[in-house]
Amino acid sequence: VVTHGLSPEDYGIYTAAITAFTTLSYLASFGLEEAATIWVPRALTEMGRAQASSVIRRLLGTRFLFLLATCAAMLFLFPVLPGWLRQLNIPGADGLAIALGDVSIQRHLLPLAFYLLGNGFVLLLFAIFTSLLRTRVILAVSGCSQAANLALAWVFLRLGWGVDGAIWALGIVS
């Protein structure tokens, strides 16, 4: 839907923005999905539902803090970071400044931050549901969200929202 709904130039911008999103989502994850798959079942079997619920709340709270910090960095530091990097005499700083200062990333920071926020919570919830062996829920939610992604992206692209519309569709469904 996105490939056919965007011009080749806009699709290149979309892929650059999604690549930046993927990198940031790895930074924001901080290994909490792996922690969920280990600590939630352990707490449930060794100490009961109350302790497992406590672990889940702490994981979600920690994820919220990391996502909040990452989204704030995206929205407030990314516009000025390329200028700061250009002033450093560190090998590779200029290349990173060019990549971060790319218009394709700078113009789409708000929808990317919104997508990062939603996706970060969804991935942790999926890890928690997997650790509790609730894979049917994940299958149903994933299938419905993929259908919603396609439909919403199609609508937003038909409305002429371009790259932002495609990214907003992903973020809204997350």
Summary of the structure (lengths in Angstrom):
residues: 174
radius of gyration: 18.6
end to end distance: 17.7
largest distance: 55.3
contacts: 521
relative contact order: 0.16
helix: 85%
strand: 0%
